[in-house]
Amino acid sequence: MKGSLNQEIIFERQTAGLHLQDTPNRRGTLLLIAPSAYPLGGLATWLDYLVPGLEDKGWQVTVGLTGGAFHNVEAYQEIHPFNKVVEITNTTGSREGRIRNLCSVIQVLSPNIVAGVNVPDTYAAVARLRMHKGYRPKVVMTIHGIQPDLYEDAKDHRTVLDAVICTNKLACRLVREEAALEEGRICYAPYGVELSHSRRQCSSEGLLRIAYSGRLDHFQKRVDDIPRILLQLKNKGIPFEFLVAGGGPAEAALREQLVSLRLSDVVRFLGVLSYTGVIERVYHSADILLVTSLWETGPIVIWEAMAHGVAVVTSSFIGSGSEGSLKDGENCRLFPIGDTQHAAECIESLTNPCLRKAIVDGGYRLVETRYSREQSIETWDRCFRKVIDTHAKEYISSKRNFPTKGRLDRLFGNRFAEDIRRLTGRRFNHTDPGGEWPHSYGIRQENDGSFWEKAKFLDGYV
């Protein structure tokens, strides 16, 4: 540790090139706090265009990246070199340590708005600053998923949050219903993608190239549906190659399924790819993108595929109903979640090059009219301006009790225990990124049936 905590933060700001007086303050100052553990995910792609886009609008944006054993800020910056970055460390690994270090970073930078991106300790830190330091920045929660625990977090911190910005219209409804936030504090700002001016041309014959791009996961992404879809295509006599870009906990099981169904010879695993790698190895070669998800808040991968001239075959995932953008036969082919036979029939229909071209053209028009990067940046800018122009409210922290994690906490309480850890050099040894910097404190399980029933109802899913 480099001297006091504040000295450490100032040092990090200087080494990251942070000079807050270099740019005239036309909009305001914004601190975006995000995890650095996943440099190749959809959130990283979103930040890649949003941060410079907001800077062009006149915002002074600092990206606060979580640091630790599983959060490598230096490696993240090699892929995503933002202009202004500060590392938020936690030498003890405790929740109290995270909150204290967040407080110090926020107080040193003194932004007008603090926005959390899957770092819920952000809101507790702002609440503490308001109560004990007299500093009252606006605070925003950004929601990028439809997992029930996220809406628990929004509810727990509803007395602190000035606004919640969601990337999906169903997510906006869930914040209102599950977190009991009033309409005026809920904003909608979808993702955007760059439109390609050299779209892939639809081939009229030969091998059909189908691709999956994303996290390999059973519950949300339902990748175990993929082998059954491919088997039906094989039984139909359709010549195809299937590309898999991505990684995740379901990869080993997926490989085993493909081997047992004798499909491994038509499947090629590309591994986890960078953004440019996905463009070059997936969008430039695939005819069809297959999405099998239970839920999505975009997804960015669909808009990217459409922007590059790839036809999309997707489940009518939870989140697609309220959004109202995917139209079967117009800009994509849709099948009910888990209906592998219907999915195979949708893919088979796109062996017709005329239909595939019509779907491709419709998808490009959709992105052009609703999901371009320029439109996304405009919307996020408008949301943040609304937050900064709104009269500050005197929110206080929620009284949720968090379980103690260590013996010192149980003996002395969280704050005194943290003082002891810092003096003695003790720390928690976490085993994964989510333990080191939790993405949520909600306790509802991902497969909570009552939540998904409500989500389906609100989304108009039948």
Secondary structure, 3 states (H helix, E strand, C coil): CCCCHHHHHHHHHHHCCCCCCCCCCCCEEEEEEECCCCCCCHHHHHHHHHHHHHHHCCEEEEEEEECECCECHHHHHHHCCCCCEEEECCCCCCHHHHHHHHHHHHHHHCCCEEEEECCCHHHHHHHHHHHHHCCCCEEEEEECCCCHHHHHHHHHCCCCCCEEEECCHHHHHHHHHHCCCCHHHEEECCCCECCCCCCCCCCCCCCEEEEEECCCCCCCCCCCHHHHHHHHHHHCCCCEEEEEECCCCCHHHHHHHHHHCCCHHHEEEEECCCHHHHHHHHHCCCCEEEECCCECCCCHHHHHHHHCCCEEEEECCECHHHHCCCCECCCEEEECCCCHHHHHHHHHHCCCHHHHHHHHHHHHHHHHHHCEHHHHHHHHHHHHHHHHHCCCCCCCCCCCCCCCCCHHHHHHCHHHHHHHHHHHCCCCCCCCHHHHCCCCCCCCCCCCHHHHHHHHHHHCCC
